[in-house]
Amino acid sequence: MTTRTTRTVIRFQSPFVLPGLDEPQPPGDYQVDQDEELLEAGTRLAWRRTGAFIHLPAIGMRGAREQMLPVEPAILDEAIQMDRTPI
């Protein structure tokens, strides 16, 4: 099976919370790596997300500048949608 990783930058306008984090993350730009696998259906090709990692500042981690947190793609989509929905 063919797989790939795509890298994008997501901008959060407001603080956000993801599972596995103790505190909300500040607004800003965050790099996201998404793992995808190729689905073949006849003559059409499509990619299905199988996982995602968000890059966060490595606060309190000696010598590290950032850390990668695994996050379910659906949870990440929900956080993005909540950030873009007016209150």
Secondary structure, 3 states (H helix, E strand, C coil): CCEEEEEEEEEECCCECCCCCCCCECCEEEEEEEEEEEEEECCEEEEEEEEEEEEEECCCCCCCCEEEEEECHHHHHHHHHHHHCCC
